[in-house]
Amino acid sequence: MQQFKIMDTKNYSLDTQLIHAGVEPDPTTGAIMTPIYQTSTYVQEAPGVHKGYEYARTQNPTRTALQNALAAIEKGSYGLSFGSGLAATDAIMKLLNPGDEVIATNDLYGGTYRIFTKVFERYGIKFQFVGMSDAGSIESLLTEKTKMIWIETPTNPLLNIIDIAACAEIAERHNILLVVDNTFASPYLQNPLTLGADIVVHSATKYLGGHSDVVHGAIILNDEALHEQLKFIQNSCGAVPGPHDCWLVLRGIKTLHVRMQRHCENGEKVAHFLRNHPKVEKVYWIGFEDHPNHDIARKQMRGFGGMISFVLKGDSLEDAMKVLSGTKLFALAESLGGVESLIGHPASMTHGAIPREERIKNGLADSLIRLSVGIEDANDLIEDLRQAIG
Ligand SMILES: *Cc1c(COP(=O)(O)O)cnc(C)c1O
C-alpha cells in the first residue's frame, strides 16, 4: 500500500483549506473521501515492520486525516483529536504537576469549571477564576507557581471578549502557557495561535462538527516538544475518538465557512430583533458597537457568530421559563453550534455545575436565556421568538 500523501494547503485560503486539508484520495482505491478505518490493529510484515500504524489507540488513518485538517485550519503545526472537548481539556491539564497554579477566566464553560475544581484540584493543582475583560489585571495574580493562563473568548454564556494578544504577551513574558478555548468562535472567525496563544482547544461537538451528531475534542498547537508531550498523554491515557466520529468531524469541517457565514448573518438579525423588543431588558451579542470589548472583538475576529444571550425585563425566572418552553423552532437543548437553532437556560443546564453564588457574582442571572442561532431562515427564527416572548 502506498502511504497517504498529505496535501500542502498552506498557500490556499481558509475556505479552500476547509475542503482539502487532510489527505489525498485513499491510495488503495482512490476513494475521494477519507475512509472510516474501523479497525483496532494493523498487520505487520515482521515484528516492528509496519506501515506506520500499529494499534488504533496510537494511530488511525481517519484520525490522522482529521488531525492534519485541524492543524491546517487553525493555523497550527499539529492537531490532536480526543473523544470529547473535555477529554482534550483533561489532556492539557495533565501537562501540569501538583502545586502548579492556573489562572482561568471566571466566565467558563460549566464542564471546564467542573473538571478544574472537582477533578484537578484533588490532584493539587490550584485555580484562580477572574474576570479578564481587562487583560492587564491578570499580571498581578501571577506567582512563580503559575504555569498556565486559560481563557475562553467569546465567553459562554455572557459573550465577554478577552484580548488574546494581550494575554499572550503576558504569558510569554512570564514563560507560561496560554490556552484558548476557541469553541465559540471556531477557526473560521478567530485563530488564537496567530495571536500568540500556545495551545488551542476545541469542543468539535459544536461548530466544527456542526450537525449535532458527534461529541469530539481537539487540540492544535505549534510547539514540537509540547506536541510530543500531548501525543504521549493522548496515547497513554487513551481518551481517543473512534474513526467514525473522526470522519463525521472531517465532513462537518468541509462546510464550516458556509455555515459560519449564515450563523453570523442570522445572529445579527436575531440580536437586533431582541434588542428592539419592548420586553427584553438586555441582549448580549459581541457585534453590538456598545459591547464593552467590541473593538477587541473586531480586532481579533472576522465575524460575530450566532451566539446570543438575553434577559427579559423584570428578570423573572417564570417569564424566562415560558419563553424557554414556548419556542417551536428553537429546540430546548444543551449544546450549540449545530445547523439547527437551540435555546437554553444556562443556570440550570450548561452552567448547573457552577454554584449559584459564583454564577450571580459573575453576572450570570437565573433568568438568562442563551440562543445558538442556527442556519434556518432568519425571519422564521424571529417569528418563533416573537410568539414565544409574547
Ligand atoms: C461544549 C464545550 C466544551 C466541552 O466539550 P465537550 O465536547 O462537550 O466535552 C468546552 N468548552 C466549551 C466552550 C464548550 O461549549
The ligand as an SDF file (V2000), in Angstrom:
LIG
                    3D

 15 15  0  0  0  0  0  0  0  0999 V2000
  -19.1700   22.0870   24.9990 C   0  0  0  0  0  0  0  0  0  0  0  0
  -17.9880   22.8600   25.4080 C   0  0  0  0  0  0  0  0  0  0  0  0
  -16.8620   22.2360   25.9810 C   0  0  0  0  0  0  0  0  0  0  0  0
  -16.8300   20.7580   26.3050 C   0  0  0  0  0  0  0  0  0  0  0  0
  -16.8590   19.9840   25.1670 O   0  0  0  0  0  0  0  0  0  0  0  0
  -17.4960   18.5120   25.0670 P   0  0  0  0  0  0  0  0  0  0  0  0
  -17.2620   18.1390   23.6540 O   0  0  0  0  0  0  0  0  0  0  0  0
  -18.9200   18.6100   25.4610 O   0  0  0  0  0  0  0  0  0  0  0  0
  -16.7240   17.6520   26.0390 O   0  0  0  0  0  0  0  0  0  0  0  0
  -15.7790   23.0300   26.2850 C   0  0  0  0  0  0  0  0  0  0  0  0
  -15.7780   24.3630   26.0460 N   0  0  0  0  0  0  0  0  0  0  0  0
  -16.8390   24.9860   25.5130 C   0  0  0  0  0  0  0  0  0  0  0  0
  -16.7800   26.4450   25.2760 C   0  0  0  0  0  0  0  0  0  0  0  0
  -17.9760   24.2660   25.1780 C   0  0  0  0  0  0  0  0  0  0  0  0
  -19.0280   24.9050   24.6670 O   0  0  0  0  0  0  0  0  0  0  0  0
  1  2  1  0
  2  3  1  0
  2 14  2  0
  3  4  1  0
  3 10  2  0
  4  5  1  0
  5  6  1  0
  6  7  2  0
  6  8  1  0
  6  9  1  0
 10 11  1  0
 11 12  2  0
 12 13  1  0
 12 14  1  0
 14 15  1  0
M  END
$$$$
